[in-house]
């Protein structure tokens, strides 16, 4: 979980506590906006992850491949599962 995800989760829970349970209009909107942002991030996909960093020497090669992103139990990009 990235810093952004943790921050949005914290703001969303604080917004629910103070906005919905505590009747604060500003915190209510913080909860709504962070909820929407988290859903958009889930649909779009996460942040890119660095899996290797190093130098190539003359004559060496590297192959770059793309993996299907997975968020939770369902696949978000690529071929959809049929049930």
N, C-alpha and C positions, 0 to 999 in steps of 0.2 A: 504494500500500500504506500503510495507516494505522500509527500508532504501536503500536496494540494488536496488529495482525497481525505487525509486526516483533518486538515483545516476545515474543509467543507462539512465533514461529518460533525466536527465540534460546533461549528456555527449553526448547523441545522438542529442539533440537539438543544443547544442553548436557545435558539429561536422558538422551538416547540415548548420548552420549559417556561420561558418568560413571555412568549407571545401568545401561545394558545392557552396554556395553563394560567399564566399570570396577567392576561388581558392587556398586553402592551402592543399597540398597533405597529410600532417600528420593528420590534422583534418578530412579530407575526410575518411581516414582509421579508425579513431576513430568512426565516424558515422556508417560506415559499420559494424565494429566489434560489437559495442553496439546494432545495429539493430539485428544482428544474435543472440547475447546473449539473448536479450529480447524475440525473437521468440522461442529459445530453452527452456527458462524458462517457457514460456506459454505452450509449448507442454508437458514438463516434469511435470509441476505442481508447485505450490508455496511452500513456506517454511511451515513446520508443525506449527500448532498453538496450544498453551497451552490453554485448555479450563477449566481445573480444577487442582488445586494444594492444597493438604492438607494431613493430617495424618489420618490413619485408626486406630481405637481403636480395641481391641480384640473383635471378634465376628462380626465386620462390614465387608462388602464386597463391591466391586466395579465392575461394568460391563464395559468392554471396547468394543466399537462398531466402525465400520468403516463407514464413510459417503463418498458418491461419491463426488469427487472434482469438483467444477464448476468454470470455468474461463470465465466470460462474459456470453453471452446468450446460449452457447453450453456446453454440457457435454464432459469432456475429458477422464474420466475413467468410466468403467462400461458398461452398455448396451447402444448402440448408438440408437438415435431416428430415427425412420423411418418416412418419410414424405409422 
